[in-house]
Amino acid sequence: MKRIGLLTSGGDCQALNATLRGVAKGLYNLYGNEVELYGFIDGYKGLVYEDYKKMTPLDFTGLLTVGGTILGSSRMPFKKIREPDENGLDKVEAMKYTYRRLRLDCLVVLGGNGSQKTANLLSEEGLNVIGLPKTIDNDLWGTDTTFGFQSAITLATDVIDCIHTTASSHNRIFIVEIMGHKTGWLTLNAGIAGGADIILIPEIPYDIDCIVEKIKRRAAAGNGFTIIAVAEGAVSKKVAKMEKAERKQHFAEYKYPSVSYEIADKITEKTGKEVRVTVPGHMQRGGVPCAYDRVLSSRLGAAAAQMIYHEEYGVMVAIQEHVITSVPLSEVAGKLKLVDPESDIIAEARLLGISFGND
Ligand code: F6P
């Protein structure tokens, strides 16, 4: 009998359930009745505090199109993983204890950056672990794309599309703030798909004067409205140059709810024009997975089942150049996949007339 643990960790996204379904279907088809699945509740917390449920094949039916996660999720920051909890419990030892008490053969972790670091730690501690690349941010190193990313692009694009019609009716400047944490993948793709005029991403620090110039150029050419897609992590050239401590201080004293409001304020100051800000926020993580994510997560899930079958542990399942593969967790852990400012997609976007606020 094989015993497999499953958990979903960190911020949720659209295809978590579809991925769980893929893993489960793969395992049940490979092992028949000779496999038991245990779902841990609310991510690593369930593993620490022995909160789990024994799953049945029926638990995984009807999940392909369901957003969120049937197991629940939570954040357990990696940098505090070695700190005892409020009752003095050693969380890492507790996770190892639960794994051994349930006599698990493998733990499958559906998670983003922080979660894969913890997965790697558990692997280094001797547990059999397989990671699956989840996040709308697409910032996981070692995989070309992550599940959740395409669904979030679709949602963020829908928002820009809606803003486009109202912006053109009123000849207004609009900012749409898009998630993505410290990277610009989501904003870049939704910005291009939604026909944004200016795209601001953390990897290309902006200069407010360049943004204003672009707005003026558009107005002079007869375009009364401008759409700016701003990544939540976008930074000005000034902030990008700051040392860590100075930057910390800057944000401690920050008077805006987010960077978009600062940019809006500065544009108004420099042009006298009003600027509206739209923040779709967690909508971008919600709802049904798009068709691409359903296919991707099903493939990744099935591949995880295969890897368990072949006892290939200590890896994250990935997709590279359309091929499903695996990368060692030790290579994934602690690395961020950033947008390369010199990449083709940026050059192509510039050729389309999109400004990145630095030209
Ligand atoms: O990592 C996914 C993500 O949605 C990021 O884009 C965003 O910065 C963050 O999570 C928001 O986290 P929370 O849901 O904890 O507010």
Residues whose N, C-alpha, C, O or C-beta is under 5 A from the ligand:
A	BS01	F6P	G11 D137 M179 G180 H181
